Structures are given as structure tokens and as C-alpha cells.
């Protein structure tokens, strides 16, 4: 059974850390948000697509986006997959 969810992840917490750590915190926020909303188990792994990483880092470390739209897919036997949503 495949479970697919599209969600908008607010990255406002990334702006509450020093400028040189904002993009790193934004990636951590993506991990936290997806694990909460997809009810991730302890034995599950998460795969964040390179396109999500590039979208966050597009304007550099100091200016990540305020929010990002992603699609999360869970399939039996595979890691939880986070991809950038098609516009």
C-alpha cells in the first residue's frame, strides 16, 4: 500500500538561528515536520531528494525560503521519500 501526502512545510524556525546556520536548520525542520505528519516509526528511514536540498540552498545559506511544498511517499520496504512538489 502506497501512502502519498502533499504538504507545505513552514521553515520559519530556520530564521530564529544565526544567519550562517539557517539552511541547515531548514533541512532539520523538513525532517521534523515530515516525521511528525507521516507518523514515522523508529525503524523507518527517510530519503530527502536532492531537489529539495537545492531549493533550500538556492539563495545560499543565509536566505532559505520561508516555506516549501513537498510530496511525501511511503511504500512498504522502502524509505520514506520526500520530493519537491510539481508546480
C-alpha positions, 0 to 999 in steps of 0.5 A: 500500500502506497501512502502519498501526502502533499504538504507545505512545510513552514521553515520559519524556525530556520530564521530564529538561528544565526544567519550562517546556520539557517539552511541547515536548520531548514533541512532539520525542520523538513525532517521534523515536520515530515516525521511528525505528519507521516507518523514515522516509526523508529525503524523507518528511514527517510530519503530527502531528494536532492531537489529539495536540498537545492531549493533550500540552498538556492539563495545560499545559506543565509536566505532559505525560503520561508516555506516549501511544498513537498510530496511525501511517499511511503511504500512498504520496504522502502524509505520514506521519500520526500520530493519537491512538489510539481508546480 
